[in-house]
Amino acid sequence: MTDDSELREIARKRLKAQQDFRNFVFVAIGVCLIVTLVWWLSGTGYFWPGWVFGAMGIALFFSALNAYGPGSRMITESKVDAEVRRLKGEPPL
């Protein structure tokens, strides 16, 4: 089992990833607003900011996955031991 210092470090990394995601949401909104304003001021026409929206959406998806997804869950020593047993072909405990 992990000790308190390891748990604190894991918690700190998860909270940092979540804070970075929230900051990125505001940056993405700002960028999308700016490119839409540039498109609008340039006389509209083909809505090229949609490409920026799509790219930002993909980046936001992976950022959210990093902050809140299954990869952000804690990996304990017991999970590592269980995986090693599985790889060796041993029955689970």
FENUR-V110505 format. One line per field, one symbol per residue. psi: psi as a letter, one per 30 degrees, with the letter a starting at -180 (. if undefined). burial: + if it has 9 or more other C-alpha atoms within 8 Angstrom, else -. A space follows every 50 residues. Layout:
psi = ???
burial = ???
This chain:
psi = lkleeeeeeeeeeeeeeeeeeeeeeeeeeeeeeeeeeeeefggbbkiffe eeeeeeeeeeeeeeeeefaffflkjleeeeeeeeeeefglkl.
burial = ------+--+---++-++--+--++--+---+--++--+---------+- -++--+---+--+++++++--+-------+-+--++-------
